[in-house]
Amino acid sequence: MATKAAHKRLTKEYKAMVETPTPYIEAHPSERNILEWHYLLEGPPNTVYEGGQYHGVLIFPNDYPFKPPSIKMITPNGRFATNTRLCLSMSDYHPDTWNPGWSVSTILNGLLSFMTGEEPTTGSIVTSAATKKAYAKASLAWNAKDNFRFIAEFQEKSVENLKIVKEREEKEKEELRIKAAAEAESKKKQQEESNIQIDLDKLDPEDRVRFLAAKNEENKTNGRSNAHMYYFLAIALVLGFISSVI
């Protein structure tokens, strides 16, 4: 159970965070226990964590702020092991370096800063940039579907996540459909072009030269349409027919 001093201090810090939100950071105490705080970190832009949403927990000692909290991250992220105490200068791993003047906001800002770096520590893991990006993309769905503590502590966020994930999946499906349709259309046009059989031997030499020259010019100019080729082909065939009649 929290001491009166700890309860008063944490209540004051929560009020300050609500009144003056910190970019990329959200946190609140559990309704069951003011010493248990749940936080959310948003992946900052232009980092491998961009678009990610990282849920974790701070467990404060009874005599906070004179001793530091433990810090854990719950959402898979590629930087820290999940559900593992992290060794940071403002965590319970280093009570000797703790400053009672630090706050929840200070702790989470420090955690976010450390997360976006590459310095190793107890509780950190090594993964590729691609892996971290994959975790970032999957984080909203994981939190809303598989993270029961997130669902309990961030109910509105959970509903919002599901909506975002659904819209993202529908968008990706539509993009795949459009891509598949474009590829099918391209293959169809290629097949139609390959089905055009021209017996050049039936054309007289002059008509054959004209047709080949027109075809060569078309190949050099990518902007011309297939109709242009059919136009030259028709002319060549008509001229060949007229020549044979004459």
Stockholm file with secondary structure:
# STOCKHOLM 1.0

chainA/1-246         MATKAAHKRLTKEYKAMVETPTPYIEAHPSERNILEWHYLLEGPPNTVYEGGQYHGVLIFPNDYPFKPPSIKMITPNGRFATNTRLCLSMSDYHPDTWNPGWSVSTILNGLLSFMTGEEPTTGSIVTSAATKKAYAKASLAWNAKDNFRFIAEFQEKSVENLKIVKEREEKEKEELRIKAAAEAESKKKQQEESNIQIDLDKLDPEDRVRFLAAKNEENKTNGRSNAHMYYFLAIALVLGFISSVI
#=GR chainA/1-246 SS CCCHHHHHHHHHHHHHHHHSCCTTEEEEECSSCTTEEEEEEECCTTSTTTTCEEEEEEECCTTTTSSCCEEEECSCCSSBCTTCCCCCTTSTTCGGGCCTTCCHHHHHHHHHHHHTSCCCCTTBCCCCHHHHHHHHHHHHHHHHHHCHHHHHHCHHHHHHHHHHHHHHHHHHHHHHHHHHHHHHHHHHHHHHHHTCCCCGGGSCHHHHHHHHHHHHHHHHCTTSCHHHHHHHHHHHHHHHHHHHHC
#=GC SS_cons         CCCHHHHHHHHHHHHHHHHSCCTTEEEEECSSCTTEEEEEEECCTTSTTTTCEEEEEEECCTTTTSSCCEEEECSCCSSBCTTCCCCCTTSTTCGGGCCTTCCHHHHHHHHHHHHTSCCCCTTBCCCCHHHHHHHHHHHHHHHHHHCHHHHHHCHHHHHHHHHHHHHHHHHHHHHHHHHHHHHHHHHHHHHHHHTCCCCGGGSCHHHHHHHHHHHHHHHHCTTSCHHHHHHHHHHHHHHHHHHHHC
//
